[in-house]
Amino acid sequence: MKTEKIILGIDPGTTIMGFGLIKVQDKKMEFLQLNELLLTKYDDHYVKLKLIFERTLSLIDAYHPDEIAIEAPFFGKNVQSMLKLGRAQGVAMAAGLSREVPVTEYSPKKIKMAITGNGNASKEQVAKMLQSLLKLKSLPKNLDSTDGLAAAVCHHYNSGKKVQSKNYSGWAAFVKQNPKKIK
C-alpha cells in the first residue's frame, strides 16, 4: 500500500491563480511548492482560461499529484465575477480530470476551518498558520498561493473522512454526479 501521496491545492482566479503542493508520507506533511500564476496583464478572458489550464497541466506533469484539492467559488453579489471564477475553477478541474487525477472541491469556509479552526479567518491568519505548520521561512506578497496551499492541507486533514465536498475521479464520475449540469 502506498504511504506517500502528493496533493496539489488550487485557488482558482482570473487575476491570480494560487497553488501549493504538499507531500504526505505516513501522515506527515512536507511542503513542496507554493506559487501563483499572474493573469493581470491579459485582457482576454479566454486566454486567461487557456493559461490556467496549461499551468495546471504543467504542475500535474511535473509533480504527478495523486489528488487535487480546489477551492470552490464563494457566492458573491456580482454574477459576472462568479461566472468568471467558475470558469477558472472548471478549466483547472478539467486539466486534472484529463490526467485522471481525482479532484475534490472545498468551500472557503471549510478550508479556513481546517487550517485555523475558524471558518471566518482572514487570509493572513490562514497564511500564518500554514507558515507555522509547514515551517515556511517566509510568506509571499500575494496570499492567493497560500490559499492554494491551504486547500491541499485541508484535503490532507479530511483524507479518509466523509465530507460534504464533491469528489470526481474522472469525466464519467463528474457526469454521473452532475446529470442536470450536463446536457
Solvent accessible surface area in square Angstrom, and as a share of the most:
residue,aa,sasa,rsa
1,M,228,1.02
2,K,133,0.56
3,T,81,0.47
4,E,59,0.26
5,K,45,0.19
6,I,29,0.15
7,I,0,0.00
8,L,0,0.00
9,G,0,0.00
10,I,0,0.00
11,D,14,0.07
12,P,9,0.05
13,G,9,0.08
14,T,21,0.12
15,T,71,0.41
16,I,30,0.15
17,M,0,0.00
18,G,0,0.00
19,F,1,0.00
20,G,0,0.00
21,L,0,0.00
22,I,0,0.00
23,K,44,0.19
24,V,8,0.05
25,Q,82,0.36
26,D,96,0.50
27,K,178,0.75
28,K,156,0.66
29,M,46,0.20
30,E,89,0.40
31,F,68,0.28
32,L,56,0.28
33,Q,44,0.20
34,L,34,0.17
35,N,66,0.34
36,E,37,0.16
37,L,22,0.11
38,L,92,0.46
39,L,0,0.00
40,T,88,0.51
41,K,159,0.67
42,Y,69,0.26
43,D,146,0.76
44,D,70,0.36
45,H,26,0.12
46,Y,151,0.57
47,V,55,0.32
48,K,30,0.13
49,L,19,0.09
50,K,119,0.51
51,L,42,0.21
52,I,0,0.00
53,F,64,0.26
54,E,76,0.34
55,R,75,0.28
56,T,0,0.00
57,L,29,0.14
58,S,56,0.36
59,L,10,0.05
60,I,7,0.04
61,D,67,0.35
62,A,69,0.54
63,Y,67,0.26
64,H,132,0.59
65,P,8,0.05
66,D,46,0.24
67,E,40,0.18
68,I,1,0.00
69,A,0,0.00
70,I,0,0.00
71,E,25,0.11
72,A,20,0.16
73,P,26,0.16
74,F,120,0.50
75,F,188,0.78
76,G,40,0.39
77,K,206,0.87
78,N,87,0.45
79,V,115,0.66
80,Q,109,0.48
81,S,53,0.34
82,M,42,0.19
83,L,81,0.40
84,K,82,0.35
85,L,36,0.18
86,G,30,0.29
87,R,91,0.33
88,A,0,0.00
89,Q,15,0.07
90,G,33,0.32
91,V,33,0.19
92,A,0,0.00
93,M,16,0.07
94,A,22,0.17
95,A,0,0.00
96,G,0,0.00
97,L,4,0.02
98,S,54,0.35
99,R,107,0.39
100,E,139,0.62
101,V,11,0.06
102,P,53,0.33
103,V,0,0.00
104,T,6,0.03
105,E,25,0.11
106,Y,4,0.02
107,S,51,0.33
108,P,25,0.15
109,K,117,0.50
110,K,69,0.29
111,I,5,0.02
112,K,56,0.24
113,M,106,0.47
114,A,31,0.24
115,I,9,0.05
116,T,35,0.21
117,G,54,0.52
118,N,67,0.35
119,G,12,0.12
120,N,117,0.60
121,A,2,0.01
122,S,46,0.30
123,K,87,0.37
124,E,107,0.48
125,Q,99,0.44
126,V,3,0.02
127,A,0,0.00
128,K,128,0.54
129,M,76,0.34
130,L,0,0.00
131,Q,37,0.17
132,S,78,0.51
133,L,67,0.33
134,L,16,0.08
135,K,169,0.72
136,L,18,0.09
137,K,200,0.85
138,S,82,0.53
139,L,50,0.25
140,P,40,0.25
141,K,189,0.80
142,N,41,0.21
143,L,29,0.14
144,D,32,0.16
145,S,1,0.01
146,T,0,0.00
147,D,16,0.08
148,G,0,0.00
149,L,0,0.00
150,A,1,0.01
151,A,0,0.00
152,A,0,0.00
153,V,0,0.00
154,C,0,0.00
155,H,16,0.07
156,H,25,0.11
157,Y,74,0.28
158,N,16,0.08
159,S,45,0.29
160,G,93,0.89
161,K,125,0.53
162,K,205,0.87
163,V,37,0.21
164,Q,180,0.80
165,S,21,0.13
166,K,93,0.40
167,N,77,0.40
168,Y,4,0.02
169,S,73,0.47
170,G,13,0.13
171,W,130,0.45
172,A,86,0.67
173,A,23,0.18
174,F,39,0.16
175,V,67,0.38
176,K,168,0.71
177,Q,98,0.44
178,N,10,0.05
179,P,91,0.57
180,K,176,0.75
181,K,139,0.59
182,I,73,0.37
183,K,219,0.93
